Amino acid sequence: MSSTVEQKALSLLRAFEGAGKSVHRVSIEGRRIEIELSKENVRDEFERINMHYGKT
């Protein structure tokens, strides 16, 4: 069974979203599929750590 480019794009979309990625846009040009992931707010892993040293 042959799948269309649209079906492949939907399958990729489901796979990315199933992996926890947020997809912003899917573009199809001929046989080319382009998936743009959303830019999530990247939190600094050290944001909540008090980095002060010395006397308080």
C-alpha positions in Angstrom: 0.0 0.0 0.0 1.4 3.3 -1.1 1.0 6.3 1.2 0.7 9.9 0.0 3.0 12.7 1.0 0.2 14.1 3.2 -0.2 10.8 5.0 3.5 10.7 5.6 3.5 14.3 6.9 0.6 13.4 9.3 2.5 10.4 10.5 5.6 12.5 11.2 3.5 15.1 13.0 2.0 12.4 15.3 5.5 11.0 15.9 6.9 14.4 16.9 3.9 15.2 19.1 4.0 11.8 20.6 7.6 12.4 21.6 6.5 15.6 23.4 7.7 18.0 20.7 5.4 20.9 19.8 5.1 21.4 16.1 4.7 25.0 14.8 4.3 24.4 11.1 4.3 21.6 8.5 5.1 22.5 4.9 4.8 20.2 1.9 6.5 21.1 -1.4 6.2 18.3 -3.9 7.7 15.3 -2.2 9.6 17.4 0.4 8.2 17.6 3.9 9.4 20.3 6.3 8.5 20.3 9.9 9.2 23.4 12.1 9.2 22.8 15.8 7.8 25.4 18.2 10.3 27.5 20.1 9.4 26.7 23.7 10.5 28.9 26.6 13.9 27.5 27.4 14.3 27.7 31.1 17.7 28.1 32.6 18.4 25.0 34.8 20.3 27.2 37.3 17.5 29.8 37.5 16.3 28.9 41.0 19.8 28.2 42.5 21.3 30.8 44.8 24.7 31.4 43.3 26.0 33.7 46.0 29.0 32.7 48.0 30.5 34.1 51.1 29.2 35.9 54.2 25.5 36.8 54.3 
